[in-house]
Amino acid sequence: MHARRGCTGRPRRTRALVALILLASTLAACGGDEDTARPTLNWYNFPDDSGALQKAADRCSRASGGRYRISYNKLPRAADGQRQQMVRRLAAEDDSLDILGLDVTWAAEFAEARWIREWTGEAKRRATRGTLRVPLQTATWKGRLYAVPYNTNTQLLWYRKDLVPTPPKTWSEMLNMSRGLARQGRPHYVEIQGAQYEGLTVWFNSLVNSTGGTILNPGATEPSLGPPAVRAASIMRELANSPAADPSLPNQMEDQNRLAMESGVAAFELNYPFVYPSMKANNPRLFENFRWAPYPRVDADRPARPTIGGIDLAVSAYSRHPDLAFEAALCLRDRENQLTAALEGGLPPTLRALYDEPAFMKEYPFSKEVLAALESASVRPLTPAYQNVSIAVSHTLSPPSEIEPESAVDTIGEQIDQALRSEGVIP
C-alpha cells in the first residue's frame, strides 16, 4: 500500500514526531504565507479609467502594515447596473462585499434594508471631521450616518466669452441672451440634460430648490412641491420652446451636451467640470473663450442650489471584517487619495481643506465656484423610494416642450405619494 501524499507530494511517515514536523511544513507550503493570512477587503465602485481608485486601494493596502489588502472591483458603467448588482448580492447576504461605493441617492434605501452598517463612535468622528456639510447629508438617513462621502460633483454654467462677455446671473437673463444671439444668427443654444432619465430629475430638483422649495417634506413622508415646483416646470417648458433649445434636447444627456458645446453650436452649457479638460483637448480654439460662472439663479436675490452628485463609501452589513472595512474606507477617502482622485480622475473632493490646496486650485481654476456651489447646494430627495420618485419626475416632464406645469406637478405629486406608500425594495 502506498502512503497518502500531501500537497508537497512527499510520503507521510508513521512516527508521530515526524508526522507533526511534516504537517507544519505542509501547512506552510500549502499557503500559510503572509499574503494569504491577511484579509482581503473587496471594494466595489464605479469603473475608474484614470487609475486613481486603484492607486488608493494600493496605497491603503500598504498603509495597513499587512493587516489587510484592498481589492478594487469595478462595477458596471451605468448607475442602474451598479445598483442592480449590489442589490442582488446584498439581498443574498453575500459576505464577499466589504466596502460599497454608493451613488448619493442609495444610502437611504440600503440603510432601510439593513444592508449597510451605521457609522458610530471614532469612525463617525473621523468621517465627519472636515467634510463638507451637504455631501454628508447624502450619507445620512433618519439622523444616522451610514456612509462617508468619497467624492462629490456639481454643475456650473459654462459659456463662450466671445459670445457672452458677461455671464447671466439668472435663468431669465440667460434665455434673453440666447434669444438675442439667435436674432444675430450666432451660436445660441443652452445645452442641458433633457432626456427622460436621472439628469432631467436633477434639472427639476435644482430649479425647485433654487426657488425655495423641495420635492419632499422634511420628514420624507409626503411630497412638498407646490408653487416652487410649478415655477420650476414653467422654466423648463420656457427653455424648451425658445430658441435656446437644442433640437436634440429631448434626447440629450451630459455627454451630448459636451459634444454640442465643443462643436460650436452653443453659447451656454449646464454641466459638470469634466467638460473643461475635454474642451481643452478637443477644441483648443474654442477653449480660449471657454469660461465658467455660478449656476443660474431663479430669483436674483436668492442663491441657486444646484443638485450635487458623487459617491459615498459604505460598509456592508455582511462583511466578515467590518472593523477593518471602516478603517479602510476612511483611508480610501483621506486627503491624499481625494487629491489624487481630483487631479487624475476629475472628481471634486468632499474635504473642505483641499479647496485651498495649491495643486487642486491650479488644476481646477474654477475651484472657488465649485466650493461655493457645494456649500449652497441641494441634494436629491432622501428616501428609500428614490428610484420611483426619480422615475415619476423624469417620465412626467418628458419631453420638456410639452410640459403643462400645474397638471405635471399634480401628476408628480400623486405618483410620489404612491411611491412613498409602497413597501419593499425597488427592483
C-alpha distance (Angstrom), angle and dihedral (degrees) to the residues before:
residue distance angle dihedral
M1 . . .
H2 3.76 . .
A3 3.79 119.7 .
R4 3.84 115.9 -110.9
R5 3.76 114.7 -103.0
G6 3.80 128.5 -133.1
C7 3.78 124.4 -147.8
T8 3.81 90.7 -77.9
G9 3.79 91.7 59.8
R10 3.84 93.9 -125.4
P11 3.87 118.2 132.0
R12 3.81 114.5 -111.2
R13 3.84 119.6 -121.6
T14 3.74 125.2 -135.3
R15 3.75 97.7 -129.8
A16 3.77 110.9 100.9
L17 3.79 97.0 -135.8
V18 3.78 94.2 51.3
A19 3.80 89.9 45.1
L20 3.81 91.8 55.1
I21 3.80 92.1 48.9
L22 3.78 91.8 49.3
L23 3.80 91.5 45.3
A24 3.80 90.3 56.2
S25 3.78 92.0 48.7
T26 3.79 90.6 45.3
L27 3.81 92.2 55.1
A28 3.78 90.9 50.4
A29 3.79 93.2 47.5
C30 3.81 92.4 47.8
G31 3.79 94.9 59.9
G32 3.76 111.4 -64.4
D33 3.81 91.1 134.2
E34 3.77 125.1 128.8
D35 3.81 96.4 -100.7
T36 3.81 96.4 56.2
A37 3.80 92.2 42.4
R38 3.80 93.6 64.0
P39 3.83 118.2 76.8
T40 3.77 121.0 -105.9
L41 3.80 113.4 -135.8
N42 3.78 111.7 -153.4
W43 3.80 112.6 -142.9
Y44 3.82 114.9 -165.9
N45 3.78 115.4 -162.8
F46 3.79 142.9 142.6
P47 3.81 115.9 -66.6
D48 3.80 108.4 -90.2
D49 3.80 116.2 -161.0
S50 3.80 95.3 -173.8
G51 3.79 95.4 70.2
A52 3.82 92.5 -125.5
L53 3.81 94.6 118.9
Q54 3.78 93.6 48.7
K55 3.79 89.3 49.8
A56 3.80 89.5 52.8
A57 3.81 91.6 50.7
D58 3.81 92.0 48.9
R59 3.81 93.2 44.7
C60 3.81 93.3 51.1
S61 3.80 92.3 44.7
R62 3.81 89.0 57.1
A63 3.79 92.5 43.5
S64 3.81 91.5 55.3
G65 3.80 90.0 72.2
G66 3.77 92.4 -129.9
R67 3.82 96.1 -50.0
Y68 3.81 94.0 114.4
R69 3.78 144.2 -6.4
I70 3.81 123.2 -140.0
S71 3.79 118.1 -139.6
Y72 3.82 112.6 -161.4
N73 3.82 109.2 -144.7
K74 3.79 117.5 -168.5
L75 3.79 118.5 -133.5
P76 3.84 123.1 -153.9
R77 3.81 115.9 -70.7
A78 3.79 96.5 -117.4
A79 3.82 116.3 76.6
D80 3.81 91.4 -133.4
G81 3.80 90.3 55.1
Q82 3.80 91.3 48.3
R83 3.78 92.7 51.8
Q84 3.79 93.4 43.9
Q85 3.80 93.3 53.8
M86 3.80 93.6 49.0
V87 3.81 94.2 43.3
R88 3.79 92.4 53.7
R89 3.77 94.5 47.2
L90 3.79 95.2 44.1
A91 3.80 91.2 47.7
A92 3.81 86.1 56.2
E93 3.84 89.6 50.3
D94 3.79 91.4 -119.2
D95 3.81 106.3 -171.1
S96 3.80 94.1 -163.4
L97 3.82 90.7 80.9
D98 3.80 114.0 86.8
I99 3.83 112.0 154.7
L100 3.81 119.0 28.2
G101 3.79 126.1 -160.2
L102 3.80 101.9 -145.5
D103 3.76 127.4 -166.6
V104 3.81 108.3 -119.5
T105 3.82 90.5 -105.5
W106 3.82 97.3 57.3
A107 3.82 106.3 65.4
A108 3.81 95.3 85.4
E109 3.80 93.3 48.7
F110 3.81 94.2 46.3
A111 3.81 92.7 44.4
E112 3.80 92.8 49.7
A113 3.81 89.4 50.6
R114 3.82 88.5 50.1
W115 3.79 92.3 -123.7
I116 3.80 95.5 128.9
R117 3.78 133.1 48.7
E118 3.78 126.4 -116.6
W119 3.80 117.9 -112.8
T120 3.81 110.3 -124.9
G121 3.79 141.3 159.6
E122 3.78 119.5 2.4
A123 3.81 93.2 -7.4
K124 3.82 90.4 56.9
R125 3.79 91.9 46.1
R126 3.80 91.3 53.2
A127 3.81 91.9 43.9
T128 3.80 94.1 54.4
R129 3.82 99.7 37.4
G130 3.79 109.8 109.3
T131 3.82 92.9 -7.1
L132 3.79 120.4 136.3
R133 3.80 112.3 -102.3
V134 3.82 100.8 -129.1
P135 3.84 96.3 50.9
L136 3.82 87.4 51.9
Q137 3.79 88.8 58.8
T138 3.80 90.2 62.6
A139 3.82 89.9 57.3
T140 3.81 95.0 48.3
W141 3.79 128.7 88.4
K142 3.80 125.2 179.1
G143 3.78 90.5 -11.2
R144 3.80 94.6 -54.2
L145 3.80 127.8 110.1
Y146 3.81 113.9 -123.8
A147 3.80 102.3 167.3
V148 3.78 142.9 16.2
P149 3.85 119.1 -118.3
Y150 3.81 108.9 -111.9
N151 3.79 100.1 178.2
T152 3.76 137.9 -16.7
N153 3.79 140.3 -158.0
T154 3.76 140.8 -160.4
Q155 3.76 138.5 179.4
L156 3.79 126.6 -109.2
L157 3.78 131.6 -171.0
W158 3.81 109.2 -101.4
Y159 3.79 118.3 -165.7
R160 3.80 144.9 165.8
K161 3.78 112.2 -104.4
D162 3.81 91.8 -159.0
L163 3.81 87.9 62.7
V164 3.80 100.2 31.7
P165 3.83 114.0 31.7
T166 3.83 91.8 -177.4
P167 3.83 117.9 33.5
P168 3.81 119.4 -128.1
K169 3.79 119.0 -104.5
T170 3.80 97.6 -157.1
W171 3.80 138.4 36.6
S172 3.79 89.6 -113.2
E173 3.81 92.2 54.8
M174 3.79 91.5 47.5
L175 3.81 93.9 51.5
N176 3.80 91.0 47.3
M177 3.81 90.5 51.0
S178 3.80 89.5 49.7
R179 3.80 91.3 52.0
G180 3.79 90.6 49.7
L181 3.80 92.7 51.3
A182 3.81 90.2 47.6
R183 3.81 90.8 54.7
Q184 3.81 88.2 53.4
G185 3.79 91.3 50.7
R186 3.80 91.9 -117.5
P187 3.85 129.3 131.9
H188 3.79 105.7 -72.8
Y189 3.82 113.6 155.0
V190 3.81 122.3 131.1
E191 3.78 105.1 -141.6
I192 3.80 113.0 -146.7
Q193 3.79 139.1 145.0
G194 3.82 108.2 -84.9
A195 3.80 102.6 153.2
Q196 3.80 121.7 112.6
Y197 3.81 97.5 -95.6
E198 3.81 142.7 83.4
G199 3.81 93.2 -59.8
L200 3.80 90.6 65.1
T201 3.81 89.6 52.8
V202 3.81 89.7 50.5
W203 3.81 91.1 52.2
F204 3.81 91.2 51.0
N205 3.81 93.2 44.5
S206 3.82 91.6 51.0
L207 3.80 91.7 51.5
V208 3.81 94.5 45.3
N209 3.81 91.9 51.0
S210 3.81 92.2 42.8
T211 3.79 87.6 55.8
G212 3.78 91.3 54.5
G213 3.79 98.2 -99.4
T214 3.79 140.2 102.3
I215 3.79 135.7 -143.3
L216 3.84 93.5 -129.6
N217 3.79 131.5 30.2
P218 3.85 117.8 -105.2
G219 3.80 92.7 -92.3
A220 3.83 92.7 48.3
T221 3.80 88.6 -127.9
E222 3.79 98.9 119.6
P223 3.80 141.6 4.8
S224 3.78 118.8 -82.0
L225 3.83 105.1 -175.0
G226 3.84 107.2 125.7
P227 3.84 123.4 138.6
P228 3.84 94.6 -16.3
A229 3.81 89.9 58.3
V230 3.81 92.1 46.9
R231 3.78 89.5 51.8
A232 3.82 91.4 48.2
A233 3.80 91.6 51.0
S234 3.80 89.6 48.2
I235 3.81 91.9 55.3
M236 3.80 90.4 50.5
R237 3.79 91.4 50.5
E238 3.82 92.1 46.1
L239 3.79 92.3 53.7
A240 3.81 92.9 45.5
N241 3.80 91.7 53.7
S242 3.80 96.4 43.5
P243 3.82 132.5 81.6
A244 3.82 86.2 -99.1
A245 3.79 91.2 74.8
D246 3.77 117.3 99.1
P247 3.85 107.7 -135.0
S248 3.82 86.7 -122.2
L249 3.83 93.5 54.5
P250 3.86 95.2 116.5
N251 3.81 89.6 57.7
Q252 3.78 101.8 36.0
M253 3.80 127.1 118.5
E254 3.81 129.9 171.6
D255 3.79 96.3 -76.0
Q256 3.79 94.4 48.0
N257 3.81 87.5 51.7
R258 3.80 89.8 52.5
L259 3.78 93.1 49.7
A260 3.80 93.1 47.7
M261 3.80 91.5 51.5
E262 3.80 91.0 48.1
S263 3.80 90.7 50.3
G264 3.81 90.6 60.7
V265 3.82 101.1 -117.3
A266 3.81 96.8 111.0
A267 3.79 136.0 68.2
F268 3.82 97.1 -168.8
E269 3.79 138.0 31.7
L270 3.81 131.3 -174.4
N271 3.78 104.0 -154.3
Y272 3.80 149.0 118.7
P273 3.84 125.2 -77.4
F274 3.82 93.1 -97.3
V275 3.80 87.4 85.6
Y276 3.80 91.8 69.0
P277 3.83 99.7 66.9
S278 3.79 89.0 36.7
M279 3.80 92.9 57.1
K280 3.80 90.0 45.5
A281 3.81 91.4 54.6
N282 3.81 100.0 37.4
N283 3.79 104.8 37.5
P284 3.82 112.6 18.2
R285 3.81 91.2 171.8
L286 3.80 94.3 58.3
F287 3.79 90.0 38.5
E288 3.81 88.7 69.3
N289 3.82 88.0 69.3
F290 3.81 98.5 32.2
R291 3.79 109.0 120.7
W292 3.78 139.6 166.2
A293 3.80 137.5 -139.4
P294 3.82 138.0 172.0
Y295 3.79 118.8 -69.7
P296 3.83 107.8 -84.6
R297 3.78 118.6 -93.5
V298 3.77 123.9 -129.7
D299 3.80 91.8 -146.7
A300 3.79 120.0 29.4
D301 3.81 91.9 -132.5
R302 3.82 97.0 47.0
P303 3.85 122.1 73.2
A304 3.78 116.7 -119.5
R305 3.80 116.5 -110.8
P306 3.81 108.1 -153.2
T307 3.80 116.5 -169.0
I308 3.80 116.4 -105.7
G309 3.78 128.2 -137.0
G310 3.77 132.3 -171.8
I311 3.78 144.0 112.9
D312 3.81 129.7 -72.9
L313 3.81 123.0 -160.7
A314 3.81 116.8 -132.3
V315 3.80 133.1 179.1
S316 3.80 116.2 -124.3
A317 3.80 116.9 -117.5
Y318 3.81 87.8 -134.6
S319 3.82 98.3 50.8
R320 3.79 112.7 129.6
H321 3.81 89.7 -147.1
P322 3.83 106.2 41.0
D323 3.81 96.8 155.7
L324 3.79 91.7 52.5
A325 3.81 90.5 43.8
F326 3.82 91.6 56.2
E327 3.80 90.0 49.2
A328 3.81 92.4 47.2
A329 3.82 93.0 48.1
L330 3.80 89.9 54.4
C331 3.79 89.8 50.5
L332 3.81 93.1 48.4
R333 3.80 90.8 57.7
D334 3.79 98.7 38.6
R335 3.80 123.2 126.2
E336 3.79 96.9 -88.1
N337 3.79 95.4 47.2
Q338 3.79 94.4 44.8
L339 3.80 90.1 50.7
T340 3.81 90.4 51.0
A341 3.80 90.8 48.5
A342 3.80 90.0 50.7
L343 3.81 96.9 46.5
E344 3.80 98.2 39.2
G345 3.80 103.7 24.0
G346 3.81 101.1 33.6
L347 3.81 93.4 -124.3
P348 3.83 115.0 143.3
P349 3.83 111.5 -128.9
T350 3.79 127.7 -117.1
L351 3.82 94.6 -146.1
R352 3.81 109.5 95.9
A353 3.83 94.7 -147.9
L354 3.81 92.9 62.7
Y355 3.81 90.8 67.9
D356 3.81 87.1 70.2
E357 3.81 92.9 48.3
P358 3.84 109.7 116.5
A359 3.81 93.7 -142.0
F360 3.79 91.3 52.8
M361 3.81 93.8 44.8
K362 3.80 90.4 51.6
E363 3.80 93.4 50.8
Y364 3.83 91.7 41.1
P365 3.81 106.3 42.8
F366 3.82 85.1 173.8
S367 3.83 93.2 55.3
K368 3.82 93.5 117.5
E369 3.78 91.3 54.3
V370 3.82 91.4 47.1
L371 3.81 91.5 50.1
A372 3.81 92.5 47.4
A373 3.81 89.9 50.2
L374 3.80 92.1 48.8
E375 3.79 92.7 49.8
S376 3.80 92.3 54.7
A377 3.81 97.0 30.7
S378 3.78 129.6 126.1
V379 3.78 129.3 -133.0
R380 3.76 127.9 -137.0
P381 3.83 114.6 -99.9
L382 3.81 109.5 -65.7
T383 3.79 105.5 -133.3
P384 3.82 138.2 118.5
A385 3.81 85.7 -121.8
Y386 3.80 93.6 58.6
Q387 3.82 94.7 121.9
N388 3.81 90.2 59.4
V389 3.81 91.8 43.4
S390 3.79 90.9 53.7
I391 3.80 92.5 47.8
A392 3.80 91.1 50.3
V393 3.80 90.6 53.7
S394 3.80 99.7 42.3
H395 3.81 95.6 44.2
T396 3.80 94.2 47.1
L397 3.81 94.4 47.5
S398 3.80 96.1 46.7
P399 2.95 121.7 137.0
P400 3.82 96.0 25.0
S401 3.82 92.7 -150.1
E402 3.82 91.1 64.9
I403 3.80 97.8 48.8
E404 3.81 115.1 133.4
P405 3.80 96.9 -162.6
E406 3.81 102.8 -151.0
S407 3.79 97.6 39.4
A408 3.82 91.3 42.0
V409 3.79 91.6 54.3
D410 3.82 90.4 47.6
T411 3.80 89.8 52.7
I412 3.79 92.6 47.2
G413 3.80 90.0 50.0
E414 3.81 93.0 51.2
Q415 3.80 93.3 47.7
I416 3.80 93.3 46.3
D417 3.80 90.3 49.8
Q418 3.81 89.2 53.9
A419 3.81 91.2 47.1
L420 3.79 92.3 51.7
R421 3.80 91.4 50.5
S422 3.80 93.4 52.0
E423 3.78 121.4 96.7
G424 3.79 133.3 -142.2
V425 3.75 134.5 35.0
I426 3.78 119.1 -49.1
P427 3.84 110.4 -116.5
